[in-house]
Amino acid sequence: MTHDLFNTRQSFRTGDGSDGVLYSLPQLELEGLGAISRLPISIRIVLESVLRNFDDGKKISEANVRSLAAWKPAAERTEEVPFVVARVILQDFTGVPLLVDLAAMRSAVKRMGKDPGVIEPLVPVDLVIDHSVQVDYAGSEAAYQRNMEMEFRRNEQRYRFLKWGTQAFNGFSVIPPGIGIVHQVNLEYLAKGVFARDGVYFPDTLVGTDSHTTMINGLGIVGWGVGGIEAEAGMLGQPVYFLTPDVVGVHLTGELPEGSTATDLVLRITEMLRKANVVGKFVEFFGEGTAALHATDRATIANMAPEYGATMGFFPTDEKTLEYFANTGRTDEQIETIRSYYVTQQMFGIPKENEVDYTTVLELNLATVTPSVAGPKRPQDRIELSQLDHRFLELFTKPVSDGGYGKEAEDVEKRFMVTLGRKDGDLVGGGDQNPRSVPLPVISDLSHKNTNVTTEIEMMNNRPTPDRVENGEVGETIATAIGNGDVLIAAITSCTNTSNPAVMIAAGLVAKKAAERGMKVPAYVKTSLAPGSRVVTEYLEKTGLQQYLNEVGFNLVGYGCTTCIGNSGPLDPSIEEEIVENDIVAAAVLSGNRNFEARVHQNIKANFLMSPPLVVAFALAGTVLKDPYTTPLGQDKDGNDVYLKDLWPKLDEVKDMLAAAFDPEAYRKLYSAFADKNPLWNNIPTSTGKVYEWDADSTYIQDPPYFEGFSMETGTFHDVKGARALAIFGDSVTTDHISPAGAIRATSPAGLYLQSLGVEPRDFNSYGSRRGNDRVMLRGTFANVRIKNLMVAPVEGGFTKYFGKETTSPTTAGGIDPVDQLSIYDAAMNYRDEGVSLVIFAGKEYGTGSSRDWAAKGTLLMGVSAVIAESFERIHRSNLVGMGVLPLQFKDGQSAASLQLDGSETYDLTGLGSGEVHPRQEVALRVTRADGSVAETQLILRIDTPIEVEYYKGGGILPYVLRQLLSR
């Protein structure tokens, strides 16, 4: 960061009065690179990173700077942006593999006799453990402690490893369980606004391994969710590449009317932007309505960017941003540095109308936002609150093929008796994780139901498979009845809303008014309160509202994602039985951001997103078949009808309590000395020191083989001779086909492997929970039950034909010739033992989808040297290079089909082993058929940039960076 390209290295006054260095964006305009002052603020922040990290073309060239500086609103998007981020944020499921890879790098360094301490992330990394707590217990003061104890029992192997990570690295921090949800912790504690490194100041930017990383956009911070390999690249100081985006401007005017909340606003925006098709685009909010929104309201809107399809939902930095930083305990010096930096860069303040050029502009008057909910199957399907009962009844009888439930109208009145509190053995709950239900993208990241594939798969995979829970002590049994439309889960959950004190206080006030009237939630409703941080509990206790939430059933159950990601836990067994036996269309109401069918709970079909105060209201009503404006929610202790208007707080009532939610000292206190307040975490035994002591018996964490045989010698390109086809795929094979996802089947290679180690199927957990064990994940790669390998058509699933030495397989079904049908995993391992190279053939758009990291890692560990496709999805192509696998592309008109390949051939790839290899050069494919005949064609090497050449020669991005660190 010592260059002075275009005379942009300049000084500014920092918050402590001293001079700091920045790379000036206004100077670029003075140097004639373009109308920088007319660019969207989000583009300018990315441009600053490109400019500052210019390295004379090794990773970032002058042409990259010029291209982005000349961004035009309506230009064709063909250029990739090399974006070096300031930091990386992780949650525990997707973050474990990154820590495993860092630990493996240290082990490799130790084997070389060098200092393992040289291995540190090159940018700060924060991992927040928040995805593992489940709502096994609810509705009591003991629920929180019991859920925590269950969480620690289930996750001890993973937590032992993560705890080692807390002391092993300077640049890798781990925030233990029971502190909060990653995105809310990011807002309240981790976000810096502006970073300084070696005297140079620059904007806080990040990528995260969770789609809702976008929540930080509410504080003027550029960031979004990525796959594990892109996050790993960012962690190791490498650029994260993305296609230059369109930027959609959303012009907000007016102000929210009394009775409407930030939740109502985000549901309206989600509906509007999904219809406008902002998939893959930046969305930037501007105008007087935007300027009037509090930072917490902005964060709520930014959080749901994946639901409206945008890469980001960005709000520029202004006084409201700085007010939030001050209220949450940041120092005056830090805040003044942020102000001075952004003012100097001419990026401070919300742009007014016509001040910035956007690709297109959408308009929304906040005064038109009305109370609403969304559902029952997609977050973009907004319903006016007054129409919820009508919409449910409409969908109840609508055919399943049209998105309905296909029931008879008279069934809606049926009631079924249940006896709550029976002791019937173990309970199982949570959202559906059946591998057959994995959604697949059809256009970009959209499924055929127009849902976001990434966020739905996160609900399946980025959480545990719920273990069985003992049915607890026998208490008083309660006889009641349930039916269609009944609310069986009511959850105040998710950082989307629990980060917003206004709606949380409103929920507490609704509970207060209900409790004072003696109202109770029906016994069949499972209620839960899972805030995104301990600060929420602090201000609910301080205002006295937690007492009333407890009285109506919303006791604290944990600080984590819980119901929003499907960690809803079990329902009463009597309820589960009746739902399944009678096909009841029951409802869940939650303050989350996702509501895909059967993902909140496997047996609940109708899921409605709504604000926290409405969650309390519908829990009291016990059904969605009431218009809360015209029908009483229930009766008070004297038998009088109580309507929503009787419980709904006035705006002034909320404002009177808001001061308690923004006590800077409370934030400082609660975000210090995490371990002192976490005895369960403190009691976890773990190793210490710079190098992890790998446990050979662990089925969750293992030392991956990426650095076996590592040396300081850089590798070379080489020709591939005598390769076999592991698979031949058609068009649109996605990373979600390739990657392990959801629950582990007992008969799959991974399931059989775990059983061979003594793990019972009931204890398998999800693939997501075992991401730190390459042995399990490798066996789940190419094992999706719906993947179609044309070599064994019409059979579906992870099978192939094996043309090596005949062998039997532990995973082959009885009676099937193992040569004709072998699991892809077993065939790959047999070929590896025989020293045979492997290739994969595919059609168009190979590698679309969301589950990207193991789609590339698994391909490498299968022994695949090259993937030859008609075309690649951009990120998966890059990830293959990053793992040391060659992506090769057929020329127009050529394909596996045109060459009449069936997998019985052998294949040679030539043109790589002689002289220097350069991006996108030609490579010859020679096909030798079983009858001895030969066919040849030319392929394009899809290594597209000079740095990718270096990655591949280095054996992939991890060995490449390891050599860099060791050579310092």
Steps between C-alpha positions, in 0.01 A plus 500: 500500500783740421428585134378841385308405187330810351635709793231355723707433814398795716459599864197584715436588864403199717279497807787558741622803305799329339554457126413175329546378143221408261462429130296788366200430280440869418857508363404233245240738360757783490732266309231446238404138575129573507216671684581332832268737688206364297574135576282310748663509844522119508699500175732772636582292808589201284701731272702621801600140576602439138703822496669447837594139425646573156815285469615575147292225347585187696152491648371852431598710201460861398243375249290365790500846661416677174222256415314538830560878514328520161193301621195588292145438620382310193820341369531133414652316797795288392787616724584329828592714800792384721375601846735473800292520818599646837376201701308173492211387720389141558236302682585170662374260233659662197795635699635170632660398165695828486640445847574137409698618197695753708577230757609266219735768364659529842542123526669502157738776612586308817578189293746713304674601822400864470308734733125427476433849637565651157160364393246769576204631302613798293184690588305482830258208524216474751299182553177518701352173632127549452358228274503205739249584773157342453168568669475161668347658809271803508241676710682490834770686689720189474480486119809712431733300727366165382538592132854618562591177681354296213690712247832440674440126531423469129788712377787418734740379226443809286514736797821344629662587167350850484612569855856412401463759225420776752856490639699380199479800266537873532287572194227240552251565780225266615193633681362214712144367510243694698616847390287569195425458131790569266338789311373677810838457670652643182280809527537556872864407551716387208433775244771766491374740232858585404816286529861609532798288400859624479375856532259468205128544568230329295132399520386202703407236240448127534372174367330240717405135470131568556263656250366752752842660544330783309347622826817704551410703190266690733809666653649611168733198489539310173475124549307194396490124537738273307602135489776355713774519238433867423502571874826308528645712220393814683645370827833440326513850355403393147236680292141381499386529139152603393341624181469880476142554618202705401394727787129546559416820686200488734367848566317510834273794579263583786499330838347189650146552631397428857446125544745391229838355594838444338388140446202617297736718300748222422220264393370768264850560360558126460177466303583804285862412424431134430250612234760743361754214459803639680671159511879540494481880520601753761201686648573843647247703697489879474272800549345682794302196614821300522673777695219497756529129575691394811802277448318204658215535247755514220668186632166317500457588132859411412469165677241374253702575184522124427120482520455777243787352301758779511870460567465790746237735642730793568450818708779762484665631817345810660420654840252222580782248449729688737218535752466121502874453545491742796196332658662157479820596682747598229747770605473868405840477331386208285178679403679820405746303287206346311344842449825664385588214265165496323477878480849513346402234249177694422291196598338623822123531507204339326490615135204714401297450185703547178836522678611149397463299178331161545425226248133545579304672774203361693270715713334429835307741719536378859158646583342222291650219712232314692509220759559172322642150518665277239442139411405228533783357286715790373623822661404713199132406521374794706147496638316797648437422865124534455509241219701225673199286591353534149832410339541190717149381409567565131823297506342227712280384210725607212662208311850402608619555142396866536681550830209410725433215742233312302259448789120496514335819630309316773827363644600841629254474789615156618660476845710215636545416866852491644631425847798723570768400749504126440835326547544308176876447482724710282394799288635622167423831333638776286485573130513244221853395395416214264759500217220446248358839593815697409379790281683547172551826309343547159597864435795651686431419868124455461315170534198402289287638786678838470666460838865575581682167482788622716286598797284188484802269489646692794188398695570138411874488534634774726357348814499168683261219429283515813596224738237322697403677818383321810136578557580643840333457828131412511294804589132577494337376181272738311223393263433742217426502128695615196400562141585659170632853525598463864823671602719222641828694500532869592860610499657838563819407321766616253736796488272643229274638771660434839774752410231769483408627847185675374326178397632306799369759744170499310482123548565544871225763524249271326591228751468747788150607403396139444644381832335785688168382354572146613531364145688177432635334188313174417681193633564358151712801391875453539629848585861608504716811530850473347661844481799572280705628793503527879444873465136424418455317829673787678254763379193276525594437864578866562162612362316225689363353177670160526278416796188542286647307207567216745144516631352444154753225416785678318782389727859525389608180320847599376710753314521360150319458169264228634163487321606730216736232363283200591640440850144511633532178696221248562130553551304304756483137375121499513493804269753343262288183479179684416665726242646204312200271535244761391719707265426818696609825339632669812682833521815649643538875555853633532694824482760345270597542138417158350185293494544225241255214534608235756830681568392669823363169627467186294129461575387862481395601151399866542762742629441873531765768550388794710619758751571393861189675638284317245665170600380562855153595376456190285637278776222636723243443224628145442396508135554687175131465421413829669495851363668674794325826413144364517530181708615488862837338562356355818335594825631665814468358851148640524386347172511824299612486138850635432590627155838577347436874540466447876852356522686691230735763647502863392818633343562724802484200733779333302706819480479549877682170551749518213764684700547188711591304188791727413720518805860505367637369828271196484638411156858539619435285806315221318756477219799468730642193674274248326652201674439640849126469449498161328574211738392230252755634250767526768450138597566362149836318503729595212862512399701821505791627298558601142449153349177304539527150644288312247284226653512195274173376651300817433223463245455879476852646464789352302824626347421542128744367239555827310861529618614140477844501338516881512832662413623848419541401135229646277338244274453510125231425248514151356317297239244242610536151353269199506229662710160344562163670527361508851171641373336649192235755592248691292408868522446701817667270750519720807735522794196398705497172304871456561532604865399303807178650639238432765470181700739206447330186371591175671561321167718775349881473494518758780237318705674165464832661589359652820342168597836329448635741766223407742274801437133403507276645225303693763824683585613575144411870517499703175776526242520866599596410855779271374656749256820482702547132410612456139452122527126544547463789258694325222267201525203735464636671187314405178267294723182707456202273443393707196830536317494336154819344369434413134744210529239308703178653360214473586625433854504811723731560793874493559590200284734439208648226283841379605751398232795408718586173666184323605430548868213479739370793696356530848250754366367306204150364537480123494458327165646783287818441301750738666663581164170624358388694804731616772473802725694792358702512821600131485590521132714808562686333785561188290639712217719687748644175629578401140665836423242590235420868437136603479299751301139612517299604194202734524263708291406864527503711820695250703523608864210740543355498850599596851686214672832589348791418727466122520396480136861598422675343800322169449584500129870536584498231769320261264819512292347694210768672291267691268135592449409538131173685446311691231489799736564576867335708767747778575570437871521123478749527215713726719465265797617202296817692411535601865503132598742398223252342256516593129181647354491438123228614263380350174503734204163599354318205353711241680381294795524159659191411300647616167806288571268208589674439832361230726779476761662184366775705335837619627597864466820695450535877553805647328648844449549570870835337566718681246605860566307781666126466546296816454135583578236363263744317278400194299541147639466188288260222607579158353231234547594133461191283474465143622535373140829687458368779279607854584332841489662837570372850571626829639385637838539841661689513828270698732777631717415860426754724676873506578440456873293188428798359310705550818228345720490189283878464480507535878260207543206729581447814702582343839849366411565818298438723802685261733815540287456877505476505880801273544716702262450830684 
